């Protein structure tokens, strides 16, 4: 028999840990934790809104004012300027031209054939 009176309440058992296990998101630029209010996602990469800057001039970028090439982000004016300086997406951005890579592969193939 239950000896408790009708006014007594049964103890409520609650979980001691009610936290959700979430993975911390880290800014690609500064490698610090990104909280939801300052989170910005561009090309499936996560940034602080203040860390999302042009590689060339460090101007703060927004989702409508950036251009990306091979994981690097630029403001639209500098992206166009770097492209126009050499007329391709390689030299203007500090990389070797693809035709140089092809030429080196062709010379390797010529020397390897008997």
C-alpha positions in Angstrom: 0.0 0.0 0.0 1.0 3.5 -0.7 1.3 5.5 2.5 1.8 8.9 0.9 -1.1 11.2 1.0 -2.9 12.4 -2.1 -1.2 15.8 -1.8 2.3 14.4 -1.9 3.8 14.2 -5.4 6.0 11.4 -6.7 9.6 12.4 -7.4 10.3 13.3 -11.0 13.3 11.6 -12.5 15.1 13.7 -15.1 18.1 13.0 -17.1 21.2 14.4 -15.6 22.6 15.3 -19.0 20.2 17.0 -21.4 22.8 18.5 -23.8 22.8 17.8 -27.5 26.1 16.5 -28.8 26.9 18.8 -31.7 30.1 19.1 -33.6 31.9 22.4 -33.2 32.2 24.4 -36.4 35.5 26.0 -37.1 36.3 29.1 -39.2 38.4 28.3 -42.3 40.4 31.5 -41.8 41.2 31.7 -38.1 40.4 28.1 -37.0 38.3 29.3 -34.1 34.8 28.2 -33.1 32.0 29.7 -35.2 28.8 30.4 -33.3 25.4 30.5 -35.2 25.0 34.3 -35.1 28.3 34.9 -36.8 28.3 31.9 -39.2 28.7 32.4 -43.0 28.9 29.5 -45.5 30.5 30.0 -48.9 31.4 27.1 -51.2 30.6 24.7 -48.4 33.2 26.3 -46.1 32.4 28.0 -42.8 33.6 31.4 -41.8 33.1 34.1 -39.3 31.4 37.0 -41.2 34.4 39.2 -40.2 36.9 36.6 -41.4 35.5 36.3 -44.9 37.9 38.6 -46.8 39.4 39.1 -50.2 42.8 37.3 -50.6 44.2 40.2 -52.6 43.1 43.3 -50.6 41.6 41.9 -47.4 38.3 43.7 -48.0 35.4 42.2 -46.1 33.2 40.1 -48.5 29.6 39.2 -48.5 27.8 36.3 -50.2 26.8 38.6 -53.1 30.2 40.3 -53.5 32.7 37.5 -53.9 34.2 35.3 -56.6 36.0 32.0 -55.8 38.7 30.2 -57.6 40.3 26.9 -56.3 39.3 27.5 -52.7 40.4 31.2 -52.6 38.0 34.1 -52.3 38.3 37.5 -54.0 36.2 40.6 -54.3 34.7 40.9 -57.7 36.9 43.9 -58.9 40.2 42.1 -58.0 39.0 38.8 -59.5 38.4 40.6 -62.8 41.6 42.6 -62.5 43.7 39.5 -61.8 42.1 37.7 -64.8 42.6 40.6 -67.1 46.2 41.1 -66.1 47.3 37.8 -67.9 44.1 36.8 -69.7 43.8 33.4 -67.9 42.9 32.0 -64.5 46.4 30.6 -63.9 49.1 33.3 -64.3 47.1 36.2 -62.9 46.4 34.2 -59.8 50.0 33.0 -59.3 49.9 29.5 -60.8 51.6 27.8 -63.7 49.6 27.8 -66.9 48.0 24.5 -67.9 49.8 24.5 -71.2 53.2 24.4 -69.3 51.9 21.3 -67.4 50.9 19.6 -70.7 54.3 20.4 -72.2 56.1 18.8 -69.3 54.0 15.7 -69.6 54.6 15.4 -73.3 58.4 15.6 -72.8 58.2 13.0 -70.1 56.2 10.7 -72.4 58.7 11.2 -75.3 61.7 10.3 -73.1 59.9 7.2 -71.7 59.0 5.6 -75.0 61.7 3.2 -76.4 
